[in-house]
Amino acid sequence: MKNIEMKLEGDILTIKVDLSKEFGLSSSGKSVIIASTEGNQSVEGREEVKIGVTMKQ
């Protein structure tokens, strides 16, 4: 994952992203990627739950 922290407390999943970071252009070249799970990822402690996030500006 790039620039994404996840924390599970009980049934609450908190996602933390630093909006000041950049990881280059998207594949289309139209936006800048600031965070990505790089595909669907399991949530630690709840393997049946998947999350997929891509943040662009």
mmCIF file of the N, C-alpha and C atoms, coordinates in Angstrom:
data_MODEL
# 
_entry.id   MODEL 
# 
loop_
_atom_site.group_PDB 
_atom_site.id 
_atom_site.type_symbol 
_atom_site.label_atom_id 
_atom_site.label_alt_id 
_atom_site.label_comp_id 
_atom_site.label_asym_id 
_atom_site.label_entity_id 
_atom_site.label_seq_id 
_atom_site.pdbx_PDB_ins_code 
_atom_site.Cartn_x 
_atom_site.Cartn_y 
_atom_site.Cartn_z 
_atom_site.occupancy 
_atom_site.B_iso_or_equiv 
_atom_site.pdbx_formal_charge 
_atom_site.auth_seq_id 
_atom_site.auth_comp_id 
_atom_site.auth_asym_id 
_atom_site.auth_atom_id 
_atom_site.pdbx_PDB_model_num 
ATOM 1   N N  . MET A 1 1  ? 0.841   -1.179  0.000   1.00 0.00 ? 1  MET A N  1 
ATOM 2   C CA . MET A 1 1  ? 0.000   0.000   0.000   1.00 0.00 ? 1  MET A CA 1 
ATOM 3   C C  . MET A 1 1  ? 0.885   1.240   0.000   1.00 0.00 ? 1  MET A C  1 
ATOM 4   N N  . LYS A 1 2  ? 0.368   2.269   -0.589  1.00 0.00 ? 2  LYS A N  1 
ATOM 5   C CA . LYS A 1 2  ? 1.068   3.551   -0.632  1.00 0.00 ? 2  LYS A CA 1 
ATOM 6   C C  . LYS A 1 2  ? 0.288   4.579   0.171   1.00 0.00 ? 2  LYS A C  1 
ATOM 7   N N  . ASN A 1 3  ? 0.900   5.084   1.257   1.00 0.00 ? 3  ASN A N  1 
ATOM 8   C CA . ASN A 1 3  ? 0.374   6.229   1.991   1.00 0.00 ? 3  ASN A CA 1 
ATOM 9   C C  . ASN A 1 3  ? -1.004  5.972   2.611   1.00 0.00 ? 3  ASN A C  1 
ATOM 10  N N  . ILE A 1 4  ? -1.295  4.732   2.983   1.00 0.00 ? 4  ILE A N  1 
ATOM 11  C CA . ILE A 1 4  ? -2.567  4.406   3.630   1.00 0.00 ? 4  ILE A CA 1 
ATOM 12  C C  . ILE A 1 4  ? -2.279  3.589   4.882   1.00 0.00 ? 4  ILE A C  1 
ATOM 13  N N  . GLU A 1 5  ? -2.825  4.041   6.010   1.00 0.00 ? 5  GLU A N  1 
ATOM 14  C CA . GLU A 1 5  ? -2.758  3.288   7.253   1.00 0.00 ? 5  GLU A CA 1 
ATOM 15  C C  . GLU A 1 5  ? -4.190  2.928   7.642   1.00 0.00 ? 5  GLU A C  1 
ATOM 16  N N  . MET A 1 6  ? -4.392  1.677   8.025   1.00 0.00 ? 6  MET A N  1 
ATOM 17  C CA . MET A 1 6  ? -5.723  1.241   8.455   1.00 0.00 ? 6  MET A CA 1 
ATOM 18  C C  . MET A 1 6  ? -5.633  0.743   9.889   1.00 0.00 ? 6  MET A C  1 
ATOM 19  N N  . LYS A 1 7  ? -6.661  1.055   10.681  1.00 0.00 ? 7  LYS A N  1 
ATOM 20  C CA . LYS A 1 7  ? -6.717  0.612   12.073  1.00 0.00 ? 7  LYS A CA 1 
ATOM 21  C C  . LYS A 1 7  ? -8.132  0.137   12.366  1.00 0.00 ? 7  LYS A C  1 
ATOM 22  N N  . LEU A 1 8  ? -8.246  -1.097  12.828  1.00 0.00 ? 8  LEU A N  1 
ATOM 23  C CA . LEU A 1 8  ? -9.537  -1.673  13.162  1.00 0.00 ? 8  LEU A CA 1 
ATOM 24  C C  . LEU A 1 8  ? -9.680  -1.708  14.676  1.00 0.00 ? 8  LEU A C  1 
ATOM 25  N N  . GLU A 1 9  ? -10.729 -1.065  15.178  1.00 0.00 ? 9  GLU A N  1 
ATOM 26  C CA . GLU A 1 9  ? -11.048 -1.078  16.604  1.00 0.00 ? 9  GLU A CA 1 
ATOM 27  C C  . GLU A 1 9  ? -12.488 -1.559  16.737  1.00 0.00 ? 9  GLU A C  1 
ATOM 28  N N  . GLY A 1 10 ? -12.645 -2.801  17.183  1.00 0.00 ? 10 GLY A N  1 
ATOM 29  C CA . GLY A 1 10 ? -13.981 -3.390  17.238  1.00 0.00 ? 10 GLY A CA 1 
ATOM 30  C C  . GLY A 1 10 ? -14.526 -3.513  15.825  1.00 0.00 ? 10 GLY A C  1 
ATOM 31  N N  . ASP A 1 11 ? -15.644 -2.856  15.557  1.00 0.00 ? 11 ASP A N  1 
ATOM 32  C CA . ASP A 1 11 ? -16.244 -2.874  14.223  1.00 0.00 ? 11 ASP A CA 1 
ATOM 33  C C  . ASP A 1 11 ? -16.005 -1.580  13.457  1.00 0.00 ? 11 ASP A C  1 
ATOM 34  N N  . ILE A 1 12 ? -15.092 -0.737  13.939  1.00 0.00 ? 12 ILE A N  1 
ATOM 35  C CA . ILE A 1 12 ? -14.809 0.556   13.288  1.00 0.00 ? 12 ILE A CA 1 
ATOM 36  C C  . ILE A 1 12 ? -13.442 0.495   12.606  1.00 0.00 ? 12 ILE A C  1 
ATOM 37  N N  . LEU A 1 13 ? -13.428 0.717   11.284  1.00 0.00 ? 13 LEU A N  1 
ATOM 38  C CA . LEU A 1 13 ? -12.194 0.779   10.505  1.00 0.00 ? 13 LEU A CA 1 
ATOM 39  C C  . LEU A 1 13 ? -11.867 2.239   10.244  1.00 0.00 ? 13 LEU A C  1 
ATOM 40  N N  . THR A 1 14 ? -10.671 2.658   10.656  1.00 0.00 ? 14 THR A N  1 
ATOM 41  C CA . THR A 1 14 ? -10.205 4.019   10.423  1.00 0.00 ? 14 THR A CA 1 
ATOM 42  C C  . THR A 1 14 ? -9.107  3.978   9.373   1.00 0.00 ? 14 THR A C  1 
ATOM 43  N N  . ILE A 1 15 ? -9.218  4.842   8.366   1.00 0.00 ? 15 ILE A N  1 
ATOM 44  C CA . ILE A 1 15 ? -8.232  4.931   7.285   1.00 0.00 ? 15 ILE A CA 1 
ATOM 45  C C  . ILE A 1 15 ? -7.547  6.279   7.390   1.00 0.00 ? 15 ILE A C  1 
ATOM 46  N N  . LYS A 1 16 ? -6.208  6.272   7.399   1.00 0.00 ? 16 LYS A N  1 
ATOM 47  C CA . LYS A 1 16 ? -5.420  7.503   7.523   1.00 0.00 ? 16 LYS A CA 1 
ATOM 48  C C  . LYS A 1 16 ? -4.577  7.693   6.265   1.00 0.00 ? 16 LYS A C  1 
ATOM 49  N N  . VAL A 1 17 ? -4.677  8.898   5.658   1.00 0.00 ? 17 VAL A N  1 
ATOM 50  C CA . VAL A 1 17 ? -3.945  9.239   4.438   1.00 0.00 ? 17 VAL A CA 1 
ATOM 51  C C  . VAL A 1 17 ? -3.310  10.609  4.621   1.00 0.00 ? 17 VAL A C  1 
ATOM 52  N N  . ASP A 1 18 ? -2.032  10.724  4.282   1.00 0.00 ? 18 ASP A N  1 
ATOM 53  C CA . ASP A 1 18 ? -1.338  12.018  4.310   1.00 0.00 ? 18 ASP A CA 1 
ATOM 54  C C  . ASP A 1 18 ? -1.568  12.695  2.962   1.00 0.00 ? 18 ASP A C  1 
ATOM 55  N N  . LEU A 1 19 ? -2.399  13.730  2.942   1.00 0.00 ? 19 LEU A N  1 
ATOM 56  C CA . LEU A 1 19 ? -2.774  14.390  1.690   1.00 0.00 ? 19 LEU A CA 1 
ATOM 57  C C  . LEU A 1 19 ? -1.646  15.226  1.087   1.00 0.00 ? 19 LEU A C  1 
ATOM 58  N N  . SER A 1 20 ? -0.535  15.389  1.798   1.00 0.00 ? 20 SER A N  1 
ATOM 59  C CA . SER A 1 20 ? 0.580   16.183  1.272   1.00 0.00 ? 20 SER A CA 1 
ATOM 60  C C  . SER A 1 20 ? 1.514   15.360  0.380   1.00 0.00 ? 20 SER A C  1 
ATOM 61  N N  . LYS A 1 21 ? 1.371   14.032  0.366   1.00 0.00 ? 21 LYS A N  1 
ATOM 62  C CA . LYS A 1 21 ? 2.266   13.173  -0.424  1.00 0.00 ? 21 LYS A CA 1 
ATOM 63  C C  . LYS A 1 21 ? 1.736   12.968  -1.834  1.00 0.00 ? 21 LYS A C  1 
ATOM 64  N N  . GLU A 1 22 ? 2.668   12.721  -2.750  1.00 0.00 ? 22 GLU A N  1 
ATOM 65  C CA . GLU A 1 22 ? 2.325   12.418  -4.145  1.00 0.00 ? 22 GLU A CA 1 
ATOM 66  C C  . GLU A 1 22 ? 3.172   11.254  -4.626  1.00 0.00 ? 22 GLU A C  1 
ATOM 67  N N  . PHE A 1 23 ? 2.590   10.409  -5.495  1.00 0.00 ? 23 PHE A N  1 
ATOM 68  C CA . PHE A 1 23 ? 3.292   9.233   -6.009  1.00 0.00 ? 23 PHE A CA 1 
ATOM 69  C C  . PHE A 1 23 ? 3.304   9.187   -7.534  1.00 0.00 ? 23 PHE A C  1 
ATOM 70  N N  . GLY A 1 24 ? 3.258   10.339  -8.157  1.00 0.00 ? 24 GLY A N  1 
ATOM 71  C CA . GLY A 1 24 ? 3.347   10.395  -9.608  1.00 0.00 ? 24 GLY A CA 1 
ATOM 72  C C  . GLY A 1 24 ? 1.994   10.369  -10.291 1.00 0.00 ? 24 GLY A C  1 
ATOM 73  N N  . LEU A 1 25 ? 2.047   10.399  -11.606 1.00 0.00 ? 25 LEU A N  1 
ATOM 74  C CA . LEU A 1 25 ? 0.832   10.446  -12.409 1.00 0.00 ? 25 LEU A CA 1 
ATOM 75  C C  . LEU A 1 25 ? 0.125   9.098   -12.471 1.00 0.00 ? 25 LEU A C  1 
ATOM 76  N N  . SER A 1 26 ? -1.188  9.173   -12.623 1.00 0.00 ? 26 SER A N  1 
ATOM 77  C CA . SER A 1 26 ? -1.979  7.963   -12.851 1.00 0.00 ? 26 SER A CA 1 
ATOM 78  C C  . SER A 1 26 ? -1.620  7.383   -14.214 1.00 0.00 ? 26 SER A C  1 
ATOM 79  N N  . SER A 1 27 ? -2.104  6.192   -14.500 1.00 0.00 ? 27 SER A N  1 
ATOM 80  C CA . SER A 1 27 ? -1.776  5.560   -15.783 1.00 0.00 ? 27 SER A CA 1 
ATOM 81  C C  . SER A 1 27 ? -2.295  6.374   -16.965 1.00 0.00 ? 27 SER A C  1 
ATOM 82  N N  . SER A 1 28 ? -3.389  7.116   -16.783 1.00 0.00 ? 28 SER A N  1 
ATOM 83  C CA . SER A 1 28 ? -3.908  7.952   -17.867 1.00 0.00 ? 28 SER A CA 1 
ATOM 84  C C  . SER A 1 28 ? -3.122  9.250   -17.998 1.00 0.00 ? 28 SER A C  1 
ATOM 85  N N  . GLY A 1 29 ? -2.387  9.611   -16.942 1.00 0.00 ? 29 GLY A N  1 
ATOM 86  C CA . GLY A 1 29 ? -1.620  10.854  -16.958 1.00 0.00 ? 29 GLY A CA 1 
ATOM 87  C C  . GLY A 1 29 ? -2.462  12.086  -16.663 1.00 0.00 ? 29 GLY A C  1 
ATOM 88  N N  . LYS A 1 30 ? -3.716  11.894  -16.284 1.00 0.00 ? 30 LYS A N  1 
ATOM 89  C CA . LYS A 1 30 ? -4.626  13.015  -16.053 1.00 0.00 ? 30 LYS A CA 1 
ATOM 90  C C  . LYS A 1 30 ? -4.680  13.474  -14.602 1.00 0.00 ? 30 LYS A C  1 
ATOM 91  N N  . SER A 1 31 ? -4.188  12.657  -13.681 1.00 0.00 ? 31 SER A N  1 
ATOM 92  C CA . SER A 1 31 ? -4.244  13.031  -12.271 1.00 0.00 ? 31 SER A CA 1 
ATOM 93  C C  . SER A 1 31 ? -3.019  12.486  -11.543 1.00 0.00 ? 31 SER A C  1 
ATOM 94  N N  . VAL A 1 32 ? -2.795  13.003  -10.327 1.00 0.00 ? 32 VAL A N  1 
ATOM 95  C CA . VAL A 1 32 ? -1.662  12.601  -9.503  1.00 0.00 ? 32 VAL A CA 1 
ATOM 96  C C  . VAL A 1 32 ? -2.169  11.683  -8.394  1.00 0.00 ? 32 VAL A C  1 
ATOM 97  N N  . ILE A 1 33 ? -1.520  10.545  -8.228  1.00 0.00 ? 33 ILE A N  1 
ATOM 98  C CA . ILE A 1 33 ? -1.909  9.599   -7.184  1.00 0.00 ? 33 ILE A CA 1 
ATOM 99  C C  . ILE A 1 33 ? -1.327  10.064  -5.857  1.00 0.00 ? 33 ILE A C  1 
ATOM 100 N N  . ILE A 1 34 ? -2.191  10.125  -4.825  1.00 0.00 ? 34 ILE A N  1 
ATOM 101 C CA . ILE A 1 34 ? -1.711  10.489  -3.490  1.00 0.00 ? 34 ILE A CA 1 
ATOM 102 C C  . ILE A 1 34 ? -1.800  9.318   -2.511  1.00 0.00 ? 34 ILE A C  1 
ATOM 103 N N  . ALA A 1 35 ? -2.569  8.286   -2.838  1.00 0.00 ? 35 ALA A N  1 
ATOM 104 C CA . ALA A 1 35 ? -2.658  7.098   -1.987  1.00 0.00 ? 35 ALA A CA 1 
ATOM 105 C C  . ALA A 1 35 ? -3.304  5.957   -2.767  1.00 0.00 ? 35 ALA A C  1 
ATOM 106 N N  . SER A 1 36 ? -2.909  4.729   -2.427  1.00 0.00 ? 36 SER A N  1 
ATOM 107 C CA . SER A 1 36 ? -3.509  3.574   -3.087  1.00 0.00 ? 36 SER A CA 1 
ATOM 108 C C  . SER A 1 36 ? -3.295  2.312   -2.262  1.00 0.00 ? 36 SER A C  1 
ATOM 109 N N  . THR A 1 37 ? -4.310  1.462   -2.221  1.00 0.00 ? 37 THR A N  1 
ATOM 110 C CA . THR A 1 37 ? -4.142  0.139   -1.630  1.00 0.00 ? 37 THR A CA 1 
ATOM 111 C C  . THR A 1 37 ? -3.501  -0.808  -2.637  1.00 0.00 ? 37 THR A C  1 
ATOM 112 N N  . GLU A 1 38 ? -3.369  -0.360  -3.874  1.00 0.00 ? 38 GLU A N  1 
ATOM 113 C CA . GLU A 1 38 ? -2.804  -1.163  -4.969  1.00 0.00 ? 38 GLU A CA 1 
ATOM 114 C C  . GLU A 1 38 ? -3.587  -2.454  -5.151  1.00 0.00 ? 38 GLU A C  1 
ATOM 115 N N  . GLY A 1 39 ? -4.886  -2.286  -5.307  1.00 0.00 ? 39 GLY A N  1 
ATOM 116 C CA . GLY A 1 39 ? -5.792  -3.426  -5.447  1.00 0.00 ? 39 GLY A CA 1 
ATOM 117 C C  . GLY A 1 39 ? -6.551  -3.655  -4.151  1.00 0.00 ? 39 GLY A C  1 
ATOM 118 N N  . ASN A 1 40 ? -7.449  -4.611  -4.174  1.00 0.00 ? 40 ASN A N  1 
ATOM 119 C CA . ASN A 1 40 ? -8.227  -4.917  -2.974  1.00 0.00 ? 40 ASN A CA 1 
ATOM 120 C C  . ASN A 1 40 ? -7.343  -5.620  -1.949  1.00 0.00 ? 40 ASN A C  1 
ATOM 121 N N  . GLN A 1 41 ? -7.455  -5.189  -0.692  1.00 0.00 ? 41 GLN A N  1 
ATOM 122 C CA . GLN A 1 41 ? -6.660  -5.746  0.401   1.00 0.00 ? 41 GLN A CA 1 
ATOM 123 C C  . GLN A 1 41 ? -7.586  -6.221  1.512   1.00 0.00 ? 41 GLN A C  1 
ATOM 124 N N  . SER A 1 42 ? -7.181  -7.275  2.201   1.00 0.00 ? 42 SER A N  1 
ATOM 125 C CA . SER A 1 42 ? -7.923  -7.731  3.375   1.00 0.00 ? 42 SER A CA 1 
ATOM 126 C C  . SER A 1 42 ? -7.651  -6.792  4.537   1.00 0.00 ? 42 SER A C  1 
ATOM 127 N N  . VAL A 1 43 ? -8.661  -6.624  5.389   1.00 0.00 ? 43 VAL A N  1 
ATOM 128 C CA . VAL A 1 43 ? -8.503  -5.830  6.602   1.00 0.00 ? 43 VAL A CA 1 
ATOM 129 C C  . VAL A 1 43 ? -7.959  -6.760  7.680   1.00 0.00 ? 43 VAL A C  1 
ATOM 130 N N  . GLU A 1 44 ? -6.817  -6.401  8.263   1.00 0.00 ? 44 GLU A N  1 
ATOM 131 C CA . GLU A 1 44 ? -6.188  -7.243  9.272   1.00 0.00 ? 44 GLU A CA 1 
ATOM 132 C C  . GLU A 1 44 ? -7.146  -7.490  10.435  1.00 0.00 ? 44 GLU A C  1 
ATOM 133 N N  . GLY A 1 45 ? -7.314  -8.738  10.789  1.00 0.00 ? 45 GLY A N  1 
ATOM 134 C CA . GLY A 1 45 ? -8.239  -9.106  11.853  1.00 0.00 ? 45 GLY A CA 1 
ATOM 135 C C  . GLY A 1 45 ? -9.634  -9.446  11.344  1.00 0.00 ? 45 GLY A C  1 
ATOM 136 N N  . ARG A 1 46 ? -9.917  -9.077  10.092  1.00 0.00 ? 46 ARG A N  1 
ATOM 137 C CA . ARG A 1 46 ? -11.217 -9.382  9.464   1.00 0.00 ? 46 ARG A CA 1 
ATOM 138 C C  . ARG A 1 46 ? -10.937 -9.768  8.012   1.00 0.00 ? 46 ARG A C  1 
ATOM 139 N N  . GLU A 1 47 ? -10.288 -10.893 7.833   1.00 0.00 ? 47 GLU A N  1 
ATOM 140 C CA . GLU A 1 47 ? -9.820  -11.312 6.506   1.00 0.00 ? 47 GLU A CA 1 
ATOM 141 C C  . GLU A 1 47 ? -10.937 -11.412 5.472   1.00 0.00 ? 47 GLU A C  1 
ATOM 142 N N  . GLU A 1 48 ? -12.202 -11.574 5.924   1.00 0.00 ? 48 GLU A N  1 
ATOM 143 C CA . GLU A 1 48 ? -13.311 -11.655 4.989   1.00 0.00 ? 48 GLU A CA 1 
ATOM 144 C C  . GLU A 1 48 ? -13.726 -10.285 4.450   1.00 0.00 ? 48 GLU A C  1 
ATOM 145 N N  . VAL A 1 49 ? -13.186 -9.212  5.058   1.00 0.00 ? 49 VAL A N  1 
ATOM 146 C CA . VAL A 1 49 ? -13.498 -7.840  4.628   1.00 0.00 ? 49 VAL A CA 1 
ATOM 147 C C  . VAL A 1 49 ? -12.372 -7.352  3.741   1.00 0.00 ? 49 VAL A C  1 
ATOM 148 N N  . LYS A 1 50 ? -12.729 -6.836  2.561   1.00 0.00 ? 50 LYS A N  1 
ATOM 149 C CA . LYS A 1 50 ? -11.746 -6.306  1.609   1.00 0.00 ? 50 LYS A CA 1 
ATOM 150 C C  . LYS A 1 50 ? -11.968 -4.811  1.424   1.00 0.00 ? 50 LYS A C  1 
ATOM 151 N N  . ILE A 1 51 ? -10.875 -4.103  1.137   1.00 0.00 ? 51 ILE A N  1 
ATOM 152 C CA . ILE A 1 51 ? -10.968 -2.667  0.867   1.00 0.00 ? 51 ILE A CA 1 
ATOM 153 C C  . ILE A 1 51 ? -10.059 -2.341  -0.310  1.00 0.00 ? 51 ILE A C  1 
ATOM 154 N N  . GLY A 1 52 ? -10.544 -1.454  -1.163  1.00 0.00 ? 52 GLY A N  1 
ATOM 155 C CA . GLY A 1 52 ? -9.760  -0.963  -2.292  1.00 0.00 ? 52 GLY A CA 1 
ATOM 156 C C  . GLY A 1 52 ? -9.906  0.545   -2.373  1.00 0.00 ? 52 GLY A C  1 
ATOM 157 N N  . VAL A 1 53 ? -8.781  1.262   -2.288  1.00 0.00 ? 53 VAL A N  1 
ATOM 158 C CA . VAL A 1 53 ? -8.811  2.731   -2.288  1.00 0.00 ? 53 VAL A CA 1 
ATOM 159 C C  . VAL A 1 53 ? -7.752  3.245   -3.248  1.00 0.00 ? 53 VAL A C  1 
ATOM 160 N N  . THR A 1 54 ? -8.137  4.216   -4.078  1.00 0.00 ? 54 THR A N  1 
ATOM 161 C CA . THR A 1 54 ? -7.181  4.979   -4.864  1.00 0.00 ? 54 THR A CA 1 
ATOM 162 C C  . THR A 1 54 ? -7.596  6.439   -4.738  1.00 0.00 ? 54 THR A C  1 
ATOM 163 N N  . MET A 1 55 ? -6.660  7.266   -4.279  1.00 0.00 ? 55 MET A N  1 
ATOM 164 C CA . MET A 1 55 ? -6.954  8.695   -4.122  1.00 0.00 ? 55 MET A CA 1 
ATOM 165 C C  . MET A 1 55 ? -6.100  9.468   -5.111  1.00 0.00 ? 55 MET A C  1 
ATOM 166 N N  . LYS A 1 56 ? -6.765  10.336  -5.872  1.00 0.00 ? 56 LYS A N  1 
ATOM 167 C CA . LYS A 1 56 ? -6.087  11.140  -6.893  1.00 0.00 ? 56 LYS A CA 1 
ATOM 168 C C  . LYS A 1 56 ? -6.471  12.594  -6.707  1.00 0.00 ? 56 LYS A C  1 
ATOM 169 N N  . GLN A 1 57 ? -5.607  13.454  -7.190  1.00 0.00 ? 57 GLN A N  1 
ATOM 170 C CA . GLN A 1 57 ? -5.940  14.883  -7.185  1.00 0.00 ? 57 GLN A CA 1 
ATOM 171 C C  . GLN A 1 57 ? -5.785  15.436  -8.570  1.00 0.00 ? 57 GLN A C  1 
# 
